[in-house]
Amino acid sequence: VCSSDLPYHSCDRRMPMPTTIEPLPSTGISKILGMCEILDDKGGREDLFTLARDLHMPFSEVLLVIKAAEMLALIDTPGHEAQLTAFGKKLLDAPIHDKKAQLGAQMLKLNVFQHVVKLLKSSERGELPAELILEELALRLPHEQPRQMFTTLLNWGRYGDIFGYSRDTDLFFLHRPETAGA
């Protein structure tokens, strides 16, 4: 049990934390899904350099989006190509509610999401000050920008109904399903 009044490192962790967590590419879910749509329109695959040229995007940005999609099992990258996976194609055809649920499930396969979920579950109310999440990201990913990583983690997690954040209280929390009529 971990009270938000106690320092993070004094929290009781019943489950071992992953030793390494992966950084998330700093890109949004809309860009990831948009890239999947573009690949679908192009028959499911395209050369990475051609994508960058045709989309008028810097190659480095195309790579961020492709890597993010790859981490979510939406795209494979054999050689210099981006290829829509069967799961990616299925996701594009899914209704929005299913799309969010399926992406949320994929996110939960990533160590960074598993780690933050375990931190939140170990807290008394399933919430922690955002500063503690930022600190943890800075400790676990010392070569990354923690605020940028926090923002990406939160935005992806919000889309997948995993996390929420209150600016009023500066608390990061596990998703709370909406109550009917709210």
Steps between C-alpha positions, in 0.01 A plus 500: 500500500627845417354822630553811291630657823799263503804538277470283189798283591341401831200347318449127543530335161345155500588432138852543362542798272646451153873562502486693175225702344489617145471867407197593295551685173373854542204482266125488531252221448332698220827506303550128562151415380537743210818322390314169513223649284756625248664157480160339457426740212834400342420129507639434847866585444726782390866595491593720799683756290206525260264552795710789630515659156130454417384620842737799499620391846854497631632143482573507875133574572386219270732265692351609835147428379602169341688388814200588717271300271748214505505501882120464491523211247322702230791517255804283422813643341674243282799668335416855396127438490209562731244222482157501663455189717183289500427646845553853364256435215244350742537802728431745217171324427390493866244739653661773715412335833662172391794688351568672833466174694729309263764774503475518880568126516805544273629786716474281809746257338768772517719505812460874549121464528528190720739686728282808544186288549679306777607826663145630493352171624744500790370840611212523743249655256646405163645848454833671549628855461616558144839604638559144625425357155736757346771409754458131423527562125813710556657224713407215267571687175786738584579581135142598413309819570270405791235767440471407133485129596235579764288685245525217246425237765200696623361570152536141386364374832201732482418376151525137615295570816793407725589829670354834586643823633346783696659842448309628803660254740809413288416132551570219253250217545373173361210548259166532673213384280236768445186445703172490310340841470818684604 
